[in-house]
Amino acid sequence: MNKMLADKKTIFIFTMPCLLFFGLIAFYPVLQTGIKSFYDWDGLTGGTFVGIDNYIKLFQDKLFARSFKNGLLVAGVLVLLQVIVGLFLTLLLLDKRIKCKKFIKTSFFIPVVLSVTAVCQLWSSILNPEIGLINRVLEMLGSSYQQDWLSDKSIAIFVIAFVNAWQYMGYEFVIMYSSANAIPSEYIEASSIDGASRWQTNFRIIIPMMKDTLRTCLIFAVTGGFNIYAQMQLLTQGGPGTATYSLTYMTFRSAFKLRKYGYGCTVAVVLILQCLCALMLINTLLSNKEEEGKRRWRKRSVQ
């Protein structure tokens, strides 16, 4: 077996079909999107090559600036609610004194298995300005504050981000909880014997040993914020006005509503680059922290 695994020709023969298939369904569409972004193309004809005119037009488009900003706002909300809150709940449920853990974990994961349409219909009813649950509860509490949650330009994007975070928080929570439970109990017991408090154990042992999982969850949250689309389509359709546009929604609008497929491909290319830059930035920052931590550990060991 080891001899076969050491044979590069054998590895190439077995992996090439998978790589070709993956390339056809993943890399080829991305390549074609990049090529068509340089064309004035309606999706049917061959198109006319226009060079970087689509990119110049895009960066001068005010709608692009709004869509780009909305993507950053949604990503920030998802990081806060999915990663930070999810990590807090993970650390909380690691405490043996907490009861009904199975019920809590199941409750958090239920929204994940629901369809996006069902979730958006649910929250559309809850957020209804006339018969919605939130406004009715505020009214019962004696508050005169009534809000049209999805029609207010200043808060609609945050509401959409919250709905997305609410649905998928359980997914990232389960990943982090599984990672935390995989940490050998000997480390935690040793810290307890040494007199470390619960939160010292969390920040000195558990969280550092979860760094790879946290990096993955952070990437999911950030790229998920950049790629948000379904909730915008189902709750506001980009409205009010263009207040809740994202780059994904702008791609859809350009290609399928305005039939400017070349311009839509340009937006898609910028979205891909945005996600890649975020991925590289997260990996670079966390890798630097890991190296710094290793240097400190070596320094303490020498001392």
C-alpha positions as CSV (number, residue, x, y, z in Angstrom):
1,M,0.0,0.0,0.0
2,N,2.8,2.4,1.0
3,K,4.6,1.6,-2.3
4,M,1.5,2.4,-4.3
5,L,1.0,5.7,-2.5
6,A,4.7,6.6,-3.1
7,D,4.2,6.1,-6.9
8,K,3.4,9.6,-8.4
9,K,2.1,8.1,-11.6
10,T,-0.5,6.0,-9.6
11,I,-1.5,9.1,-7.6
12,F,-1.9,11.1,-10.9
13,I,-4.0,8.4,-12.5
14,F,-6.4,8.1,-9.6
15,T,-6.8,11.9,-8.9
16,M,-6.9,13.2,-12.4
17,P,-10.6,12.2,-13.1
18,C,-11.7,14.0,-10.0
19,L,-9.6,17.1,-10.7
20,L,-10.9,17.3,-14.3
21,F,-14.5,16.9,-13.1
22,F,-14.0,19.6,-10.4
23,G,-12.3,21.9,-12.9
24,L,-15.2,21.6,-15.3
25,I,-17.9,22.4,-12.7
26,A,-15.9,25.0,-10.7
27,F,-12.9,26.6,-12.4
28,Y,-14.3,26.7,-16.0
29,P,-17.4,28.8,-15.1
30,V,-15.2,31.2,-13.2
31,L,-12.8,31.4,-16.1
32,Q,-15.7,32.1,-18.5
33,T,-17.1,34.7,-16.1
34,G,-13.8,36.5,-16.1
35,I,-13.6,36.4,-19.9
36,K,-17.1,37.6,-20.5
37,S,-16.6,40.5,-18.0
38,F,-14.6,42.2,-20.8
39,Y,-17.5,42.0,-23.3
40,D,-20.7,43.9,-23.9
41,W,-22.8,40.7,-23.9
42,D,-26.6,40.1,-23.8
43,G,-26.2,36.3,-23.0
44,L,-27.3,35.2,-26.4
45,T,-25.0,36.6,-29.1
46,G,-21.2,36.5,-29.2
47,G,-20.8,39.9,-27.6
48,T,-18.6,42.8,-28.3
49,F,-15.2,43.2,-26.7
50,V,-15.0,46.4,-24.7
51,G,-11.9,45.9,-22.6
52,I,-12.0,47.3,-19.2
53,D,-15.0,49.6,-19.9
54,N,-17.3,47.5,-17.8
55,Y,-14.9,47.8,-14.8
56,I,-14.6,51.6,-15.2
57,K,-18.4,51.8,-15.4
58,L,-18.7,49.6,-12.4
59,F,-16.4,51.6,-10.1
60,Q,-18.2,54.8,-11.1
61,D,-21.6,53.3,-10.3
62,K,-23.1,54.5,-7.1
63,L,-25.1,51.3,-6.8
64,F,-21.8,49.4,-6.6
65,A,-20.6,51.5,-3.7
66,R,-23.9,50.9,-1.8
67,S,-23.8,47.1,-2.6
68,F,-20.2,46.8,-1.5
69,K,-20.9,48.6,1.7
70,N,-23.9,46.5,2.4
71,G,-21.8,43.3,2.0
72,L,-19.4,44.6,4.6
73,L,-22.2,45.5,7.0
74,V,-23.8,42.0,6.6
75,A,-20.4,40.3,7.1
76,G,-19.8,42.3,10.3
77,V,-23.2,41.3,11.7
78,L,-22.7,37.6,10.8
79,V,-19.3,37.6,12.5
80,L,-20.8,39.1,15.6
81,L,-23.9,36.9,15.8
82,Q,-22.6,33.6,14.3
83,V,-19.0,33.5,15.4
84,I,-18.7,35.6,18.6
85,V,-22.1,34.7,20.0
86,G,-21.8,31.1,18.8
87,L,-18.4,30.8,20.6
88,F,-19.8,32.3,23.8
89,L,-22.7,29.7,23.7
90,T,-20.1,27.0,23.1
91,L,-18.1,27.9,26.1
92,L,-21.2,28.3,28.2
93,L,-22.5,24.8,27.3
94,L,-19.1,23.2,28.1
95,D,-19.9,24.0,31.8
96,K,-21.1,20.8,33.4
97,R,-23.6,22.8,35.5
98,I,-25.7,23.7,32.5
99,K,-28.7,21.5,32.2
100,C,-30.8,20.5,29.1
101,K,-27.8,20.8,26.8
102,K,-29.4,18.5,24.2
103,F,-32.5,20.6,24.0
104,I,-30.5,23.8,23.7
105,K,-28.3,22.4,20.9
106,T,-31.3,21.0,19.0
107,S,-33.1,24.3,19.3
108,F,-30.2,26.3,17.9
109,F,-29.9,23.8,14.9
110,I,-33.6,23.7,13.9
111,P,-33.5,26.9,11.8
112,V,-30.6,25.4,9.8
113,V,-32.7,22.6,8.4
114,L,-35.5,24.9,7.4
115,S,-35.7,26.2,3.9
116,V,-34.7,29.9,3.3
117,T,-38.2,30.5,2.0
118,A,-39.9,29.2,5.1
119,V,-37.6,31.3,7.3
120,C,-38.2,34.5,5.3
121,Q,-41.9,34.0,5.4
122,L,-41.8,33.5,9.1
123,W,-39.8,36.6,9.7
124,S,-41.8,38.6,7.2
125,S,-44.9,37.9,9.4
126,I,-43.0,38.7,12.6
127,L,-41.7,42.0,11.2
128,N,-45.1,43.1,9.7
129,P,-45.7,46.7,10.8
130,E,-49.4,46.1,11.4
131,I,-49.9,42.6,12.6
132,G,-46.3,41.6,13.3
133,L,-45.3,40.0,16.6
134,I,-42.5,42.5,17.5
135,N,-44.7,45.6,17.1
136,R,-47.6,43.9,19.0
137,V,-45.3,43.0,21.9
138,L,-44.0,46.5,22.1
139,E,-47.6,47.8,22.1
140,M,-48.5,45.4,24.9
141,L,-45.6,46.6,26.9
142,G,-47.0,50.2,26.6
143,S,-44.4,51.4,24.2
144,S,-45.5,53.8,21.4
145,Y,-42.5,52.7,19.3
146,Q,-43.8,51.1,16.1
147,Q,-41.4,50.3,13.3
148,D,-41.8,49.3,9.7
149,W,-38.7,47.1,9.9
150,L,-38.3,46.2,6.2
151,S,-39.2,49.6,4.7
152,D,-36.8,51.7,6.7
153,K,-33.7,52.4,4.7
154,S,-31.5,52.8,7.7
155,I,-32.3,49.4,9.4
156,A,-33.5,47.1,6.6
157,I,-30.0,45.8,5.8
158,F,-29.4,45.0,9.4
159,V,-32.7,43.2,9.7
160,I,-31.8,41.0,6.7
161,A,-28.4,40.3,8.2
162,F,-30.1,39.3,11.5
163,V,-32.4,36.9,9.7
164,N,-29.5,35.3,7.9
165,A,-27.5,35.0,11.1
166,W,-30.4,33.6,13.0
167,Q,-30.9,30.8,10.5
168,Y,-27.3,29.7,10.2
169,M,-26.0,30.5,13.7
170,G,-26.7,26.9,14.7
171,Y,-24.5,25.6,11.9
172,E,-21.4,27.4,13.1
173,F,-22.3,26.7,16.7
174,V,-22.4,23.0,16.1
175,I,-19.0,23.2,14.4
176,M,-17.4,25.1,17.3
177,Y,-19.1,22.9,19.9
178,S,-17.8,19.7,18.3
179,S,-14.3,21.2,18.1
180,A,-14.4,22.2,21.7
181,N,-15.6,18.7,22.8
182,A,-12.7,17.1,20.8
183,I,-10.2,18.8,23.1
184,P,-8.6,16.2,25.4
185,S,-10.1,16.5,28.9
186,E,-6.6,16.1,30.4
187,Y,-5.7,19.6,29.4
188,I,-8.8,21.1,31.1
189,E,-8.3,18.9,34.2
190,A,-4.6,20.0,34.4
191,S,-5.6,23.7,34.3
192,S,-8.2,23.1,37.0
193,I,-5.6,21.4,39.2
194,D,-3.2,24.4,38.6
195,G,-5.8,26.7,40.0
196,A,-7.0,28.3,36.7
197,S,-10.5,29.7,36.7
198,R,-13.2,28.7,34.2
199,W,-12.6,31.7,32.0
200,Q,-8.8,31.4,32.2
201,T,-9.2,27.9,31.0
202,N,-11.4,29.1,28.1
203,F,-9.1,31.8,26.9
204,R,-5.7,30.1,27.6
205,I,-6.6,26.5,26.5
206,I,-9.9,26.0,24.8
207,I,-10.0,28.9,22.4
208,P,-6.3,28.6,21.3
209,M,-6.9,24.9,20.6
210,M,-9.9,25.8,18.5
211,K,-8.0,28.3,16.3
212,D,-8.4,26.3,13.1
213,T,-12.1,25.8,13.6
214,L,-12.6,29.5,14.5
215,R,-10.7,30.5,11.3
216,T,-13.1,28.3,9.2
217,C,-16.1,29.7,10.9
218,L,-14.9,33.3,10.4
219,I,-14.3,32.6,6.7
220,F,-17.8,31.1,6.4
221,A,-19.3,34.2,8.1
222,V,-17.5,36.8,6.1
223,T,-17.9,35.2,2.7
224,G,-21.5,34.4,3.6
225,G,-22.1,38.1,4.3
226,F,-20.6,39.1,0.9
227,N,-22.6,36.4,-0.9
228,I,-26.0,37.1,0.7
229,Y,-28.8,37.0,-1.8
230,A,-31.8,34.8,-0.9
231,Q,-33.0,36.8,2.1
232,M,-32.8,40.1,0.1
233,Q,-34.8,38.6,-2.7
234,L,-37.5,37.2,-0.5
235,L,-37.8,39.9,2.1
236,T,-37.1,43.2,0.3
237,Q,-36.2,42.5,-3.3
238,G,-33.3,45.0,-2.9
239,G,-35.6,47.7,-1.4
240,P,-36.6,50.0,-0.2
241,G,-35.2,51.6,-3.3
242,T,-31.7,50.1,-3.5
243,A,-31.1,50.2,0.2
244,T,-30.5,46.4,0.6
245,Y,-28.6,45.7,-2.6
246,S,-25.6,43.4,-2.4
247,L,-23.1,42.5,-5.1
248,T,-24.9,39.2,-5.6
249,Y,-28.2,41.0,-6.0
250,M,-26.6,43.5,-8.3
251,T,-25.2,40.6,-10.4
252,F,-28.7,39.1,-10.6
253,R,-30.3,42.5,-11.6
254,S,-27.7,43.3,-14.2
255,A,-27.8,39.8,-15.9
256,F,-31.4,38.7,-15.6
257,K,-33.4,41.9,-15.3
258,L,-31.4,44.3,-17.4
259,R,-30.0,41.6,-19.6
260,K,-26.5,43.0,-19.4
261,Y,-24.7,39.8,-18.8
262,G,-21.2,41.2,-19.5
263,Y,-21.7,43.9,-16.8
264,G,-23.2,41.2,-14.5
265,C,-20.0,39.1,-15.0
266,T,-18.0,42.1,-14.1
267,V,-19.8,42.4,-10.8
268,A,-19.4,38.7,-10.2
269,V,-15.6,38.9,-10.8
270,V,-15.3,41.8,-8.2
271,L,-17.3,39.6,-5.8
272,I,-15.0,36.7,-6.3
273,L,-12.0,39.0,-5.7
274,Q,-13.6,40.4,-2.6
275,C,-14.1,36.9,-1.1
276,L,-10.5,35.9,-2.0
277,C,-9.0,39.0,-0.5
278,A,-11.1,38.4,2.7
279,L,-9.9,34.8,2.8
280,M,-6.2,35.8,2.4
281,L,-6.5,38.5,5.0
282,I,-8.1,36.2,7.6
283,N,-5.4,33.5,7.0
284,T,-2.6,36.1,7.1
285,L,-3.8,37.8,10.3
286,L,-4.5,34.5,12.2
287,S,-1.2,33.0,10.9
288,N,0.7,36.0,12.3
289,K,-1.0,35.6,15.6
290,E,-0.1,31.9,15.7
291,E,3.6,32.7,14.9
292,E,3.6,35.4,17.6
293,G,2.2,32.9,20.1
294,K,4.8,30.3,19.2
295,R,7.6,32.9,19.6
296,R,6.3,33.8,23.0
297,W,6.1,30.2,24.0
298,R,9.7,29.5,22.9
299,K,10.9,32.6,24.8
300,R,9.2,31.4,28.0
301,S,10.7,28.0,27.5
302,V,14.2,29.4,27.2
303,Q,13.7,31.5,30.3
